[in-house]
Amino acid sequence: MQLKLVVLVGALLLTACAETPFPAATTGPVRKWVGPQVDVPGGGQFRTVIYYGPWQCSSQLMTYCQEKCAGSGHVLQGCMWLADVKMDFAGTVVRAGSRFGMAHCCCNFGTLSSQQTEAARSRWKNGREGFRGQWADRFGAWPTEANGKPFEGHHIRDLWHGGNPTDWDNVLPFPKEIHQDLFGLYNQCYANEPPWTQVGPDHPYGE
């Protein structure tokens, strides 16, 4: 835990110059999760904040997805900005922060059979408690609903299209009321339908 936090502080300091203020909101309200303040060895604290979409991808994320699909021999059919993750660090002599967008690239992936998809889902169910604990070690806590139930784990590249069920970079905690709507939106994205084929604003919410 201590080593992870030290590495995290270094990453925050390195990316602090890249952070820019958010303009006025360009879409409706977003769901926001604010993590606990976590003490860092040697002094200071950090906090994780997640803003949930989904929104249309910015031009930067759209380009990223185009290159990612092409790199694996696929074609981009749509891009969905799922969430924005912010990490803020406050020390005795410095304040720093970083933010990064989490996007789903709807490449023209092949699909798995129902049996293969269910097997992947079982792998996630069997490993999710341990995964949530590892996530909490890095970000302070796995988010929970108001009733105390943990957020559902969302697979950024969905299992039906070959997403890895336990890959660190493929799972993001999502509030249930938003998560349950993503299936239909993913179908739109894979079908090359707007608005997921269109570029959105650089920052889709105000904060």
Backbone hydrogen bonds, N-H to C=O, Kabsch-Sander energy under -0.5 kcal/mol:
donor,donor_aa,acceptor,acceptor_aa,energy
5,L,1,M,-2.1
6,V,2,Q,-2.0
7,V,3,L,-2.3
8,L,4,K,-2.2
9,V,5,L,-2.4
10,G,6,V,-1.9
11,A,7,V,-2.0
12,L,8,L,-2.4
13,L,9,V,-2.2
14,L,10,G,-2.0
15,T,11,A,-1.6
16,A,12,L,-0.7
16,A,13,L,-0.6
18,A,15,T,-1.4
19,E,15,T,-0.5
19,E,16,A,-1.2
27,T,204,P,-0.5
31,R,52,Y,-0.8
33,W,50,I,-2.8
35,G,33,W,-0.6
35,G,48,T,-3.4
38,V,46,F,-2.8
40,V,44,G,-2.9
43,G,40,V,-2.2
45,Q,90,A,-2.4
46,F,38,V,-2.0
47,R,88,D,-2.1
49,V,86,K,-2.9
50,I,33,W,-2.6
51,Y,84,D,-2.9
52,Y,31,R,-3.1
53,G,82,L,-2.8
55,W,81,W,-2.5
57,C,79,C,-0.7
62,M,58,S,-2.6
63,T,59,S,-2.2
64,Y,60,Q,-2.1
65,C,61,L,-2.4
66,Q,62,M,-2.3
67,E,63,T,-2.4
68,K,64,Y,-2.3
69,C,65,C,-2.7
70,A,66,Q,-2.2
71,G,67,E,-2.1
72,S,68,K,-0.7
72,S,69,C,-1.1
73,G,70,A,-1.7
74,H,69,C,-3.0
77,Q,106,C,-2.5
79,C,196,W,-2.5
80,M,104,H,-2.2
81,W,55,W,-2.7
82,L,80,M,-0.9
82,L,102,M,-2.1
83,A,102,M,-1.4
84,D,51,Y,-2.7
85,V,100,F,-2.5
86,K,49,V,-3.5
86,K,84,D,-0.5
87,M,98,S,-2.7
88,D,47,R,-2.4
89,F,96,A,-3.2
90,A,45,Q,-2.9
91,G,94,V,-3.2
96,A,89,F,-2.5
97,G,12,L,-0.5
98,S,87,M,-2.1
100,F,85,V,-2.1
102,M,83,A,-3.1
103,A,101,G,-0.6
104,H,80,M,-3.2
105,C,103,A,-0.6
106,C,78,G,-2.4
106,C,104,H,-0.8
107,C,105,C,-2.0
108,N,75,V,-1.5
109,F,107,C,-2.3
112,L,160,W,-2.7
117,T,113,S,-2.6
118,E,114,S,-2.2
119,A,115,Q,-1.9
120,A,116,Q,-2.1
121,R,117,T,-2.2
122,S,118,E,-2.1
123,R,119,A,-1.7
124,W,120,A,-1.7
125,K,121,R,-2.4
126,N,122,S,-2.4
127,G,123,R,-1.3
128,R,124,W,-1.5
131,F,127,G,-2.1
132,R,128,R,-2.8
133,G,129,E,-1.7
134,Q,130,G,-2.0
135,W,131,F,-2.6
136,A,132,R,-2.3
137,D,133,G,-1.7
138,R,134,Q,-1.2
139,F,135,W,-2.5
140,G,136,A,-2.1
145,E,149,K,-3.6
148,G,145,E,-1.9
151,F,143,P,-2.6
152,E,174,F,-1.7
154,H,152,E,-0.6
154,H,172,L,-2.8
156,I,154,H,-0.7
156,I,170,N,-2.1
158,D,156,I,-0.8
161,H,158,D,-0.7
162,G,159,L,-1.8
163,G,158,D,-2.3
167,D,164,N,-0.7
170,N,167,D,-1.9
171,V,168,W,-0.8
172,L,154,H,-2.4
174,F,152,E,-3.2
178,I,175,P,-0.9
179,H,175,P,-2.8
180,Q,176,K,-2.2
181,D,178,I,-1.4
182,L,178,I,-0.6
182,L,179,H,-1.2
185,L,181,D,-1.4
186,Y,182,L,-2.9
187,N,183,F,-1.8
188,Q,184,G,-1.6
189,C,185,L,-2.3
190,Y,186,Y,-2.8
191,A,187,N,-1.3
192,N,189,C,-1.4
193,E,188,Q,-2.0
196,W,193,E,-1.0
198,Q,195,P,-1.6
200,G,57,C,-3.5
